[in-house]
Amino acid sequence: MNTHNVTLVFEDGRAVRFDANEDDNLYFACLKNKVRLLTDCLEGACATCKGLCTSGTYYLDEYTDEALTAEEFAKREVLTCQMHVTSDCVIEFPYESKLALKSKPDVRMATVVAADMVSSTVSQLVVKPNSDQEPIPFLPGQYVHLAVPGTDEHRSYSFANAASETGAYTFYIKILENGEMSNYLTSNVKSGDEMTVEGPFGRFYMRPINRPILMVAGGTGLAPMLSMLDTMAGQDNKGFPVHLLYGANHAEELFGLDQIAGYGEQGLDLSLEVSVVDADNSWEGESGHVTDLLRPDLLNGGDCDVYLCGPPPMIDAANAWLVENDMRSAQIYSEKFVAS
């Protein structure tokens, strides 16, 4: 019997992952893994168990047109009581996880390996999951809650490493005045410190690569993009180009440029444009907001996927420009970063 990895992502961003047998419909596979999806008829007639498959292959047993129209089928909406996965799949649901899950999100212990300033305002934190626990599986682009050692506080940060690299987790953290995590990283951190990692969470993650990609990142919004790029660089299929627009307020705040340059050596067709808002005379690149770099030729006639991550004003400005330039909302994925 063939089994495949299934990831469920709920409206509140919580994600769960388990193995599902091809012979089981997905609803039954969920029950085996203590996930009780909303349902009613279990016969493909009521549409209560409907979700959206954003990645992977599957087939459906019999269902009624009233429960799943041809248009919905074409959009990859699925009835989980009639769905059989035939590959690894990711499925989103339009309701909160508490309606399907009684358990709390996964929590793992991890050990600090290193914490180093990589720009004037950004620290790179590397933590290693404890060897006696399974690493937290995640989709490239997702985030976790990190506990701040010595406090009862936690903060949310996106993974910046490939989803396949679970031997250590990398995070890029903006240093803020009087921030709990910032104070820890600048004053108290030491190798060997333990912290809890809870998650994963997030509906911002890399979809299957079927067309060119445009990424727009502001500040530490670059972190989930690096997770995606790391993952792409490790895949066999590198046939579609990626264009990354990256911006910061000051040139000394930029980070990750050498890492980005290295992706080309790994065979990734990646081009980069960088902009700085407050540029001084020593800056030789573009000046202004990163959204000023947006232009129609980057959209490949609308046939591209767009990933946006950064401060809320950046996301709002980019979304408005994309709508004005006729990009389909279904091909735009965004995550607003709020420093804390």
C-alpha positions, -999 to +999 in steps of 0.1 A: +000+000+000+014+034-010+015+062+016+021+099+010+028+129+032-002+151+037-001+187+052-033+204+063-033+242+067-062+259+085-075+294+083-057+305+115-024+293+100-019+262+120-006+233+100-005+195+107+013+168+088+008+130+087+011+100+063-020+089+044-027+056+026-039+059-010-066+033-002-081+055+025-102+086+016-086+116+032-114+121+058-107+086+071-070+091+070-075+122+091-095+103+117-066+078+119-044+107+128-068+124+153-079+151+130-117+154+127-125+175+097-159+192+094-183+169+076-219+158+074-230+132+048-196+114+041-211+106+006-198+135-015-232+153-015-231+180+012-198+199+006-192+204+043-157+186+041-145+208+012-109+220+010-085+234-015-056+212-027-027+236-034-001+209-041+000+173-052-021+148-071-052+129-061-085+114-074-120+116-062-147+090-058-182+097-068-198+130-057-227+152-068-224+184-090-241+203-062-213+195-038-185+202-062-191+220-095-169+217-125-155+251-119-146+242-083-130+210-095-109+230-120-097+252-091-086+220-073-113+222-046-118+188-031-143+168-011-121+151+015-146+123+021-141+113-015-104+122-020-075+098-023-040+112-024-016+098-050+014+119-040+024+143-012-003+169-009-011+202+008-047+210+015-062+243+029-094+246+049-116+277+053-120+274+091-099+275+122-079+245+134-097+243+168-128+229+149-108+199+137-080+195+163-082+189+200-044+187+204-021+217+209+005+226+182+037+206+183+063+218+207+100+208+205+131+217+225+160+231+206+195+243+215+211+276+204+241+269+181+250+305+171+237+340+171+255+366+150+248+400+137+247+399+099+238+435+094+234+467+115+199+456+126+196+419+119+208+388+139+210+354+125+199+328+150+207+291+144+191+265+167+194+227+166+164+205+175+171+180+203+182+146+189+157+127+210+127+144+192+114+144+157+122+178+140+092+200+132+083+195+096+073+227+077+066+241+043+091+267+029+077+301+039+061+290+072+070+302+107+071+290+143+069+305+178+103+307+195+103+311+233+126+338+247+149+321+272+145+334+308+110+349+301+074+337+296+074+354+262+076+340+227+080+356+193+072+344+158+098+340+131+099+324+096+123+296+088+151+308+065+164+273+056+152+247+032+123+225+044+145+194+039+172+208+062+159+199+097+192+193+113+192+230+123+168+259+119+179+294+108+160+326+116+167+362+108+156+385+136+152+423+135+169+439+166+145+463+182+150+486+212+137+469+243+124+439+224+123+408+245+141+386+219+163+415+208+175+420+244+182+383+247+202+381+214+223+412+221+230+407+258+223+372+271+225+346+243+251+319+245+257+286+227+239+258+244+209+278+256+176+259+253+144+273+238+111+258+228+100+258+192+062+256+185+045+251+152+046+253+123+021+280+113+013+300+082-006+301+049+023+318+032+043+289+017+058+279-016+034+265-041+043+240-069+066+258-094+047+258-127+056+293-140+081+321-134+082+336-099+084+372-087+095+378-051+093+411-033+109+412+002+113+441+026+138+438+056+136+405+074+107+396+050+136+381+031+138+352+055+109+330+042+121+338+006+155+323+015+137+292+027+119+290-006+151+296-026+170+271-005+143+246-013+142+254-050+180+251-053+179+216-039+152+204-064+160+188-098+135+210-117+150+245-120+134+253-153+115+285-143+133+318-136+129+337-102+132+375-099+138+388-064+132+425-054+148+432-020+147+464-001+158+479+032+157+513+048+195+517+049+223+499+030+239+487+062+207+468+071+209+445+040+219+409+046+219+376+027+234+390-005+262+365-007+238+336+000+215+349-028+245+351-052+253+315-044+220+302-057+232+309-092+261+285-087+236+259-077+218+262-110+189+284-100+179+309-126+177+338-101+180+376-108+182+402-080+174+439-077+181+458-045+168+491-034+175+513-003+151+539+010+176+563+027+206+560+004+238+579+011+266+588-013+283+555-009+253+535-021+256+527-058+223+508-063+187+518-067+172+542-041+136+543-029+111+518-017+113+482-030+079+485-045+093+513-068+111+485-086+079+469-097+072+472-135+050+453-159+078+434-177+084+414-144+049+399-146+055+378-177+022+389-191+004+377-159+018+342-162+038+342-129+034+336-092+041+365-069+053+362-033+053+393-010+068+395+025+076+426+045+060+454+065+023+460+061+027+493+040+050+474+016+025+446+012-005+470+007+014+490-019+026+460-038-009+444-038-024+476-051+001+479-079-004+442-089-042+447-090-038+478-112-016+457-135-042+429-139-025+402-118-049+375-107-053+375-069-051+336-070-014+340-080-004+364-053+007+352-019+017+375+009+028+377+045+028+409+065+058+411+089+053+431+121+085+435+141+081+425+178 
